[in-house]
Amino acid sequence: MTSSRKLLILSVVALCGTLPAVADECADPQDQATMNACAGKEFDAADKALNAAYREIVGRIGDDHETKASLTAAQRAWIAFRDGECAFQAKSVEGGSIYPLIVAGCKTTLTEARTQQLKTYLDCEEGDMNCPVPSAD
């Protein structure tokens, strides 16, 4: 076996050996930087779920431009609320190393709640006059 092939195999083994450690890092974070990074990852996952629900609603609305505009305005207002609320919640630790953790945790909580709210629009019963989103049928 050539030395370059041995180096490649050792590199792959070393890389694979570190992957579980990265995943486990968030199971029991040991320092503030890791806690902040893990909270950021949780928020990213929550934000992806929110965007998926939002996109599904937009798809169901179809060509109804007025309803889409209303949804867009509501979502932008909600994002402004979320960001302002989380800045307020973290005000006492602003500038501290824990600030990103507090903001990300707040954003995750509010984003998950908004996702559930959007999902209720996706599960409306036929004829529900309180539901602005057409059924999937």
Backbone as CSV, one residue per row, in Angstrom:
resi,resn,N_x,N_y,N_z,CA_x,CA_y,CA_z,C_x,C_y,C_z
1,MET,0.848,-1.171,0.000,0.000,0.000,0.000,0.890,1.229,0.000
2,THR,0.568,2.178,-0.864,1.378,3.388,-0.973,1.155,4.286,0.234
3,SER,2.111,5.165,0.478,2.005,6.054,1.631,0.853,7.047,1.473
4,SER,0.568,7.459,0.241,-0.546,8.393,0.051,-1.880,7.700,0.307
5,ARG,-1.974,6.414,-0.031,-3.204,5.661,0.231,-3.373,5.450,1.730
6,LYS,-2.288,5.145,2.440,-2.345,4.993,3.896,-2.795,6.303,4.545
7,LEU,-2.267,7.397,4.060,-2.633,8.711,4.596,-4.118,8.986,4.367
8,LEU,-4.620,8.633,3.190,-6.036,8.823,2.885,-6.906,7.991,3.824
9,ILE,-6.552,6.744,4.030,-7.322,5.860,4.918,-7.281,6.391,6.342
10,LEU,-6.110,6.796,6.797,-6.010,7.349,8.153,-6.831,8.631,8.292
11,SER,-6.852,9.445,7.252,-7.635,10.679,7.292,-9.120,10.383,7.392
12,VAL,-9.585,9.412,6.607,-11.003,9.044,6.643,-11.365,8.481,8.011
13,VAL,-10.527,7.612,8.554,-10.775,7.035,9.875,-10.795,8.135,10.937
14,ALA,-9.881,9.047,10.854,-9.830,10.143,11.826,-11.064,11.025,11.718
15,LEU,-11.476,11.320,10.504,-12.660,12.145,10.305,-13.901,11.439,10.833
16,CYS,-14.053,10.189,10.511,-15.214,9.435,10.979,-15.211,9.316,12.498
17,GLY,-14.057,9.254,13.073,-13.968,9.177,14.527,-14.399,10.465,15.211
18,THR,-14.324,11.592,14.514,-14.714,12.853,15.139,-16.182,13.189,14.928
19,LEU,-16.842,12.583,13.961,-18.232,12.912,13.694,-19.148,12.649,14.885
20,PRO,-19.094,11.483,15.528,-19.952,11.284,16.692,-19.644,12.272,17.818
21,ALA,-18.412,12.661,17.953,-18.053,13.610,19.006,-18.741,14.948,18.779
22,VAL,-18.829,15.377,17.510,-19.506,16.632,17.197,-20.985,16.505,17.527
23,ALA,-21.596,15.397,17.155,-23.017,15.193,17.428,-23.267,15.124,18.930
24,ASP,-22.405,14.464,19.662,-22.560,14.314,21.106,-22.259,15.607,21.851
25,GLU,-21.549,16.511,21.210,-21.165,17.763,21.843,-22.384,18.500,22.392
26,CYS,-23.495,18.456,21.679,-24.698,19.163,22.113,-25.503,18.376,23.143
27,ALA,-25.213,17.093,23.292,-25.906,16.309,24.308,-25.473,16.721,25.710
28,ASP,-24.229,17.140,25.829,-23.704,17.551,27.129,-22.635,18.623,26.925
29,PRO,-23.058,19.836,26.534,-22.068,20.884,26.275,-21.295,21.244,27.545
30,GLN,-20.004,21.465,27.381,-19.138,21.686,28.532,-18.667,23.126,28.694
31,ASP,-18.951,23.976,27.734,-18.511,25.368,27.868,-19.536,26.288,27.202
32,GLN,-19.429,27.556,27.484,-20.411,28.519,26.992,-20.439,28.601,25.472
33,ALA,-19.274,28.561,24.863,-19.232,28.644,23.399,-19.993,27.474,22.766
34,THR,-19.835,26.283,23.320,-20.545,25.112,22.799,-22.036,25.238,23.057
35,MET,-22.410,25.704,24.239,-23.830,25.906,24.539,-24.450,26.899,23.561
36,ASN,-23.737,27.970,23.282,-24.229,28.973,22.336,-24.393,28.367,20.945
37,ALA,-23.392,27.604,20.507,-23.448,26.985,19.181,-24.598,25.985,19.091
38,CYS,-24.793,25.211,20.128,-25.871,24.216,20.126,-27.240,24.892,20.142
39,ALA,-27.370,25.975,20.885,-28.626,26.731,20.891,-28.885,27.311,19.501
40,GLY,-27.839,27.747,18.838,-27.972,28.247,17.472,-28.437,27.161,16.517
41,LYS,-27.936,25.952,16.686,-28.358,24.826,15.846,-29.823,24.484,16.098
42,GLU,-30.248,24.547,17.352,-31.651,24.287,17.679,-32.543,25.327,17.002
43,PHE,-32.125,26.586,17.061,-32.904,27.630,16.397,-32.951,27.403,14.892
44,ASP,-31.820,27.043,14.295,-31.789,26.791,12.847,-32.789,25.695,12.467
45,ALA,-32.855,24.633,13.266,-33.799,23.547,12.991,-35.239,24.038,13.130
46,ALA,-35.512,24.833,14.153,-36.857,25.382,14.340,-37.223,26.305,13.186
47,ASP,-36.269,27.093,12.738,-36.511,28.029,11.638,-36.789,27.282,10.331
48,LYS,-36.101,26.179,10.108,-36.349,25.372,8.906,-37.761,24.802,8.931
49,ALA,-38.207,24.334,10.088,-39.566,23.795,10.208,-40.601,24.897,9.966
50,LEU,-40.341,26.082,10.489,-41.232,27.217,10.269,-41.322,27.542,8.786
51,ASN,-40.183,27.609,8.123,-40.164,27.933,6.698,-40.872,26.874,5.859
52,ALA,-40.774,25.617,6.268,-41.474,24.557,5.541,-42.986,24.731,5.664
53,ALA,-43.466,25.030,6.858,-44.906,25.258,7.053,-45.356,26.485,6.271
54,TYR,-44.566,27.530,6.312,-44.889,28.759,5.587,-44.985,28.494,4.082
55,ARG,-44.003,27.771,3.547,-44.001,27.454,2.118,-45.223,26.616,1.721
56,GLU,-45.608,25.709,2.605,-46.788,24.887,2.308,-48.045,25.754,2.260
57,ILE,-48.142,26.704,3.171,-49.286,27.622,3.151,-49.282,28.442,1.863
58,VAL,-48.133,28.982,1.505,-48.024,29.768,0.272,-48.452,28.925,-0.930
59,GLY,-48.042,27.678,-0.946,-48.425,26.784,-2.039,-49.920,26.567,-2.102
60,ARG,-50.546,26.424,-0.958,-51.993,26.222,-0.938,-52.758,27.485,-1.317
61,ILE,-52.211,28.620,-0.965,-52.881,29.876,-1.301,-52.904,30.073,-2.813
62,GLY,-51.863,29.613,-3.472,-51.827,29.670,-4.936,-51.725,31.086,-5.471
63,ASP,-52.618,31.427,-6.371,-52.562,32.715,-7.065,-53.341,33.831,-6.363
64,ASP,-53.791,33.590,-5.163,-54.537,34.618,-4.420,-53.538,35.621,-3.851
65,HIS,-53.226,36.635,-4.642,-52.179,37.593,-4.288,-52.503,38.407,-3.035
66,GLU,-53.757,38.729,-2.832,-54.133,39.495,-1.632,-53.902,38.686,-0.367
67,THR,-54.263,37.416,-0.392,-54.051,36.563,0.781,-52.562,36.347,1.017
68,LYS,-51.791,36.158,-0.060,-50.335,36.017,0.079,-49.724,37.278,0.682
69,ALA,-50.162,38.430,0.225,-49.644,39.694,0.755,-49.972,39.835,2.231
70,SER,-51.160,39.412,2.603,-51.566,39.467,4.006,-50.710,38.519,4.855
71,LEU,-50.480,37.316,4.336,-49.620,36.356,5.038,-48.210,36.908,5.181
72,THR,-47.669,37.469,4.113,-46.320,38.035,4.140,-46.217,39.154,5.169
73,ALA,-47.204,40.030,5.194,-47.211,41.131,6.166,-47.280,40.595,7.589
74,ALA,-48.125,39.604,7.807,-48.249,39.008,9.145,-46.937,38.353,9.571
75,GLN,-46.289,37.648,8.646,-45.043,36.958,8.981,-43.924,37.955,9.271
76,ARG,-43.854,39.002,8.496,-42.835,40.023,8.753,-43.069,40.694,10.100
77,ALA,-44.314,40.972,10.425,-44.632,41.569,11.731,-44.284,40.592,12.850
78,TRP,-44.562,39.309,12.632,-44.237,38.317,13.648,-42.725,38.229,13.860
79,ILE,-41.956,38.236,12.786,-40.492,38.181,12.899,-39.980,39.395,13.670
80,ALA,-40.519,40.560,13.384,-40.120,41.770,14.121,-40.464,41.625,15.594
81,PHE,-41.649,41.080,15.882,-42.032,40.839,17.273,-41.067,39.856,17.935
82,ARG,-40.818,38.730,17.266,-39.937,37.705,17.834,-38.565,38.279,18.158
83,ASP,-37.984,38.976,17.204,-36.646,39.518,17.409,-36.630,40.576,18.514
84,GLY,-37.653,41.426,18.553,-37.735,42.434,19.609,-37.969,41.822,20.968
85,GLU,-38.850,40.833,21.035,-39.132,40.152,22.300,-37.889,39.453,22.833
86,CYS,-37.152,38.802,21.953,-35.958,38.080,22.399,-34.844,39.042,22.810
87,ALA,-34.728,40.171,22.140,-33.756,41.185,22.565,-34.130,41.710,23.952
88,PHE,-35.420,41.905,24.166,-35.888,42.353,25.479,-35.595,41.305,26.551
89,GLN,-35.911,40.045,26.266,-35.677,38.986,27.244,-34.210,38.852,27.605
90,ALA,-33.319,39.137,26.672,-31.885,38.971,26.900,-31.198,40.262,27.343
91,LYS,-31.956,41.328,27.525,-31.372,42.644,27.824,-30.451,42.614,29.040
92,SER,-30.830,41.858,30.065,-30.026,41.857,31.296,-28.664,41.187,31.127
93,VAL,-28.482,40.411,30.043,-27.195,39.745,29.817,-26.509,40.251,28.546
94,GLU,-27.028,41.351,28.006,-26.465,41.917,26.785,-24.970,42.189,26.976
95,GLY,-24.187,41.748,26.002,-22.741,41.922,26.059,-22.029,40.776,26.765
96,GLY,-22.786,39.917,27.411,-22.188,38.775,28.112,-22.077,37.559,27.211
97,SER,-21.297,36.599,27.661,-21.076,35.405,26.843,-22.332,34.539,26.729
98,ILE,-23.276,34.716,27.641,-24.502,33.915,27.607,-25.579,34.533,26.705
99,TYR,-25.368,35.750,26.275,-26.361,36.460,25.458,-26.825,35.649,24.246
100,PRO,-25.913,35.076,23.441,-26.383,34.298,22.280,-27.250,33.107,22.679
101,LEU,-26.960,32.489,23.800,-27.740,31.345,24.279,-29.160,31.782,24.627
102,ILE,-29.286,32.887,25.328,-30.601,33.379,25.739,-31.423,33.790,24.515
103,VAL,-30.810,34.510,23.599,-31.524,34.953,22.395,-31.942,33.748,21.553
104,ALA,-31.038,32.822,21.332,-31.357,31.648,20.512,-32.443,30.803,21.169
105,GLY,-32.377,30.643,22.477,-33.407,29.876,23.173,-34.772,30.523,23.045
106,CYS,-34.809,31.825,23.194,-36.050,32.572,23.042,-36.577,32.441,21.621
107,LYS,-35.715,32.637,20.642,-36.142,32.547,19.246,-36.643,31.143,18.916
108,THR,-35.989,30.131,19.470,-36.426,28.757,19.234,-37.825,28.544,19.785
109,THR,-38.049,28.965,21.017,-39.353,28.785,21.661,-40.457,29.494,20.879
110,LEU,-40.228,30.749,20.531,-41.246,31.507,19.798,-41.444,30.972,18.382
111,THR,-40.371,30.518,17.744,-40.461,29.976,16.391,-41.230,28.663,16.385
112,GLU,-40.983,27.822,17.373,-41.730,26.564,17.464,-43.220,26.837,17.682
113,ALA,-43.533,27.830,18.500,-44.939,28.189,18.717,-45.570,28.712,17.431
114,ARG,-44.859,29.541,16.688,-45.380,30.075,15.427,-45.562,28.958,14.409
115,THR,-44.655,28.004,14.390,-44.784,26.870,13.481,-46.063,26.105,13.771
116,GLN,-46.342,25.875,15.045,-47.578,25.178,15.416,-48.796,25.982,14.992
117,GLN,-48.719,27.296,15.140,-49.807,28.165,14.723,-50.041,28.036,13.214
118,LEU,-48.961,28.070,12.436,-49.103,27.926,10.992,-49.643,26.554,10.617
119,LYS,-49.214,25.534,11.330,-49.686,24.176,11.037,-51.179,24.031,11.286
120,THR,-51.738,24.808,12.219,-53.187,24.731,12.426,-53.920,25.189,11.169
121,TYR,-53.342,26.142,10.441,-53.951,26.579,9.187,-53.926,25.465,8.140
122,LEU,-52.968,24.586,8.248,-52.839,23.491,7.293,-53.781,22.335,7.613
123,ASP,-54.358,22.342,8.822,-55.242,21.259,9.254,-56.683,21.703,9.444
124,CYS,-57.055,22.827,8.863,-58.425,23.321,9.012,-59.412,22.346,8.372
125,GLU,-60.558,22.249,9.003,-61.606,21.422,8.430,-62.294,22.186,7.304
126,GLU,-62.780,21.439,6.343,-63.499,22.031,5.214,-64.642,22.900,5.726
127,GLY,-64.734,24.108,5.205,-65.810,25.011,5.593,-65.505,25.870,6.806
128,ASP,-64.327,25.731,7.407,-63.951,26.543,8.572,-63.737,27.975,8.101
129,MET,-64.640,28.857,8.473,-64.588,30.239,8.001,-63.485,31.047,8.689
130,ASN,-62.886,30.527,9.760,-61.779,31.192,10.447,-60.426,30.843,9.845
131,CYS,-60.434,30.046,8.821,-59.184,29.558,8.240,-58.948,30.198,6.878
132,PRO,-57.873,30.966,6.737,-57.596,31.629,5.462,-56.881,30.750,4.439
133,VAL,-56.568,29.508,4.818,-55.784,28.634,3.947,-56.687,27.527,3.393
134,PRO,-56.707,27.360,2.084,-57.523,26.294,1.501,-57.041,24.912,1.945
135,SER,-57.958,23.957,1.988,-57.577,22.607,2.379,-56.718,21.979,1.281
136,ALA,-56.039,20.904,1.631,-55.121,20.243,0.702,-55.858,19.444,-0.364
137,ASP,-57.108,19.204,-0.173,-57.872,18.376,-1.126,-58.005,18.988,-2.458
